[in-house]
Structures are given as structure tokens and as C-alpha cells.
Amino acid sequence: MIFDRNENKVVSVLLGAGSMGTAILRRVCAGTKILFGDISEKKLVEIKKEYQGYGYDVETQIVDANSKNSIEDFAKKAASLGDIKYYIHTAGASPNQASAEKIIKLDLIGSAYALDAFGKVIAKGGAGLLVSSQTGYMWPPLTPEEEIQIMTTPADNLAELPCLKKITNPGIAYIVSKKANYLQVQYAATHSWGQKGARINTISPGVIVTPLAFDEFNAAGEGYQKMIDATPAKRVGTPDEIGAAGAFLLSDAASYITGTDLLVDGGTIAALKNGKFKLTGLDD
Ligand SMILES: NC(=O)c1ccc[n+]([C@@H]2O[C@H](COP(=O)([O-])OP(=O)(O)OC[C@H]3O[C@@H](n4cnc5c(N)ncnc54)[C@H](O)[C@@H]3O)[C@@H](O)[C@H]2O)c1
């Protein structure tokens, strides 16, 4: 059975085929060709079968979002499929999954490589979304000068920045990386992506129940519970709530929104700033 005879379809790309990325993608990808990238071959096999089962036209590629070459190959593959309308980037590791060095490599430098590679191939009128985190708002971890350095340093040289090299605490590495994501999209929106006539934003989720979040709950149980209890929403969020907000940012309804961040956290950061809970575990 052939479900779709349309030719020259536009392309929707997701790098990091996890819970939130797929929740965003499935709200925008009808009628497009989908390209999934992930480091897990098993995940790609499963997701291809699942989405083909819904009638979608699906391609996959194994990608290591730590690697410039792997991301560039992925961008080439995406461009070979047609005009890239949507790019969603969610590949990331959390503080209880990796060391500070690995978090900076994947969450910060990998994102920079992806913004560069897809900034070269995104179609005019296309839109991108980097899944960042509420943690980028949790603490002022960078001076204004350091923020400018992160924004303007080429991706290949980021690892050598003193403000990043000195970080050894994985929690601080995560906060800095997620703050950096927002800085990176501000730069990309005004440079590569903006020059292509495409939009790029970040979305900063609060605590969303996904496999990554379970690793955090298991390691930091009580601190997490206090944060959830202090959050005005009094609960965690769901991948579908990020899906709805992310789909808005990718849609034409957000056509005047670029180079910005949308915090979707049930009010967690408002609670932190109002002293309803305190951060722990960030001693370097
Ligand atoms: N879950 C939360 O509470 C939460 C909150 C805020 C931000 N985030 C951020 O959201 C993003 C997505 O997380 P999620 O919760 O949907 O997790 P998830 O585990 O459901 O998805 C992450 C996906 O990324 C893939 N991946 C990991 N390393 C990779 C690599 N090197 N190359 C390619 N793919 C790789 C994984 O295989 C997985 O499919 C992450 O950047 C995370 O930091 C998560």
C-alpha cells in the first residue's frame, strides 16, 4: 500500500528522537517527509516503524550529536531529501547522566554545531527549535562578557573558553549549557538562520516526565520533590504540553518570533525567584 503519492515534499527533521522532540514533531509534520536522527539505532528502528504505521514518509540516520562530522552528514542527508521546513534539536544529557565535560560537549557545543550545519541548509521561511531547559534561568552563571564570548566564539573553539573549561560540577555545566543555547539562537537568528530568511528559537521546559527526567528523579529525589511542590502548577509537565508550545513556535502563528526563548515550566522559575525553594548541589 502506498499512502502518499506527493512528490517534492518539504522536510521535517528531528535530532534526538525522544519524548519531547516527537511530541513537537508530530504536531507539525503532516504532509512532510520526516528525517529522524538519534544515537540509538534501536530507537530509530522503533520510531520508523511507529511513524510509518501512522502513514508518514520516514527516513532515519544514526547521528552522534557530539560530533561535528556526524551532524554535518545529517544536515547533508536532510538537504538531499528536499526543502527543510522544520528543524528540532533535543539531543542532550542531564547532570545525573554525564560529567561536566560531556554535558558541555553535547548540550552546548553539539547544539552550536547543529545550528551552524542546519543554518546552511534550512529553507527560506523555515523554522527551528532547540530544546533547552528552565535551568538556564536558575542562576546567573555567566558575566555579560562571558555571554558575548559564548555567543560569538566559533563552535570549534568553544571548548577552550576559560569560562567553560573551569566548570567541573555537572549541575553547573547543565545550567551554563542551557543558558548558552539561548545565547546561541540569538546569534543564529541574526546571522546564519536570519540571513536564510528562517526563524530559530529555544524552548525551556520545566520538569517533564521523560526517560531523562527519571534519571534525575532517581538521583536527586528529595530536591526534585521540593521543586515540584513549590511550583505554582503543583505538578510536573508532560511531553505533550511541550509539544503544543513547541509547535506554536514553529508555526506561522509565531512568524514574528525569532531569537528568543519560551519558558514552559509551570511557574518553577517564578517560585525560585520568590524564595519558594532553594537550589542545592551546585558547590563546585
Ligand atoms: N525531561 C526534562 O525534565 C527536561 C527538562 C528540561 C530540558 N530537557 C532537555 O530536553 C532535551 C530532550 O530530553 P528528553 O527529556 O525528551 O529526553 P529523552 O531521553 O526522551 O530524549 C533524548 C534523546 O536524545 C538522544 N540522544 C542522547 N544523546 C545523543 C547523541 N549524542 N546524539 C544523538 N542523539 C542523542 C537519546 O537517544 C534520546 O532519544 C534534552 O536536551 C534535555 O536536556 C529535559
Ligand as a Chemical Component Dictionary entry (heavy atoms), coordinates in Angstrom:
data_LIG
# 
_chem_comp.id                   LIG 
_chem_comp.type                 NON-POLYMER 
_chem_comp.pdbx_formal_charge   0 
_chem_comp.three_letter_code    LIG 
# 
loop_
_chem_comp_atom.comp_id 
_chem_comp_atom.atom_id 
_chem_comp_atom.alt_atom_id 
_chem_comp_atom.type_symbol 
_chem_comp_atom.charge 
_chem_comp_atom.model_Cartn_x 
_chem_comp_atom.model_Cartn_y 
_chem_comp_atom.model_Cartn_z 
_chem_comp_atom.pdbx_ordinal 
LIG N1  N1  N 0  12.852 15.869 30.771 1  
LIG C1  C1  C 0  13.026 17.006 31.385 2  
LIG O1  O1  O 0  12.558 17.208 32.520 3  
LIG C2  C2  C 0  13.772 18.112 30.703 4  
LIG C3  C3  C 0  13.585 19.395 31.184 5  
LIG C4  C4  C 0  14.226 20.431 30.552 6  
LIG C5  C5  C 0  15.022 20.187 29.445 7  
LIG N2  N2  N 1  15.197 18.922 28.992 8  
LIG C6  C6  C 0  16.035 18.766 27.800 9  
LIG O2  O2  O 0  15.230 18.223 26.783 10 
LIG C7  C7  C 0  16.039 17.529 25.821 11 
LIG C8  C8  C 0  15.348 16.230 25.462 12 
LIG O3  O3  O 0  15.211 15.458 26.579 13 
LIG P1  P1  P 0  14.004 14.437 26.842 14 
LIG O4  O4  O 0  13.609 14.642 28.252 15 
LIG O5  O5  O -1 12.979 14.485 25.747 16 
LIG O6  O6  O 0  14.830 13.098 26.817 17 
LIG P2  P2  P 0  14.705 11.744 26.032 18 
LIG O7  O7  O 0  15.631 10.830 26.751 19 
LIG O8  O8  O 0  13.274 11.333 25.863 20 
LIG O9  O9  O 0  15.276 12.133 24.587 21 
LIG C9  C9  C 0  16.605 12.463 24.326 22 
LIG C10 C10 C 0  17.001 11.782 23.007 23 
LIG O10 O10 O 0  18.300 12.211 22.643 24 
LIG C11 C11 C 0  19.031 11.070 22.181 25 
LIG N3  N3  N 0  20.453 11.320 22.345 26 
LIG C12 C12 C 0  21.167 11.343 23.501 27 
LIG N4  N4  N 0  22.459 11.564 23.229 28 
LIG C13 C13 C 0  22.572 11.707 21.879 29 
LIG C14 C14 C 0  23.661 11.948 20.995 30 
LIG N5  N5  N 0  24.912 12.090 21.431 31 
LIG N6  N6  N 0  23.392 12.027 19.682 32 
LIG C15 C15 C 0  22.140 11.871 19.196 33 
LIG N7  N7  N 0  21.079 11.625 19.993 34 
LIG C16 C16 C 0  21.281 11.545 21.316 35 
LIG C17 C17 C 0  18.535 9.927  23.041 36 
LIG O11 O11 O 0  18.800 8.661  22.460 37 
LIG C18 C18 C 0  17.043 10.259 23.116 38 
LIG O12 O12 O 0  16.324 9.685  22.039 39 
LIG C19 C19 C 0  17.422 17.423 26.453 40 
LIG O13 O13 O 0  18.282 18.380 25.870 41 
LIG C20 C20 C 0  17.170 17.802 27.912 42 
LIG O14 O14 O 0  18.299 18.409 28.494 43 
LIG C21 C21 C 0  14.585 17.876 29.601 44 
# 
loop_
_chem_comp_bond.comp_id 
_chem_comp_bond.atom_id_1 
_chem_comp_bond.atom_id_2 
_chem_comp_bond.value_order 
_chem_comp_bond.pdbx_ordinal 
LIG N1  C1  SING 1  
LIG C1  O1  DOUB 2  
LIG C1  C2  SING 3  
LIG C2  C3  SING 4  
LIG C2  C21 DOUB 5  
LIG C3  C4  DOUB 6  
LIG C4  C5  SING 7  
LIG C5  N2  DOUB 8  
LIG N2  C6  SING 9  
LIG N2  C21 SING 10 
LIG C6  O2  SING 11 
LIG C6  C20 SING 12 
LIG O2  C7  SING 13 
LIG C7  C8  SING 14 
LIG C7  C19 SING 15 
LIG C8  O3  SING 16 
LIG O3  P1  SING 17 
LIG P1  O4  DOUB 18 
LIG P1  O5  SING 19 
LIG P1  O6  SING 20 
LIG O6  P2  SING 21 
LIG P2  O7  DOUB 22 
LIG P2  O8  SING 23 
LIG P2  O9  SING 24 
LIG O9  C9  SING 25 
LIG C9  C10 SING 26 
LIG C10 O10 SING 27 
LIG C10 C18 SING 28 
LIG O10 C11 SING 29 
LIG C11 N3  SING 30 
LIG C11 C17 SING 31 
LIG N3  C12 SING 32 
LIG N3  C16 SING 33 
LIG C12 N4  DOUB 34 
LIG N4  C13 SING 35 
LIG C13 C14 SING 36 
LIG C13 C16 DOUB 37 
LIG C14 N5  SING 38 
LIG C14 N6  DOUB 39 
LIG N6  C15 SING 40 
LIG C15 N7  DOUB 41 
LIG N7  C16 SING 42 
LIG C17 O11 SING 43 
LIG C17 C18 SING 44 
LIG C18 O12 SING 45 
LIG C19 O13 SING 46 
LIG C19 C20 SING 47 
LIG C20 O14 SING 48 
# 
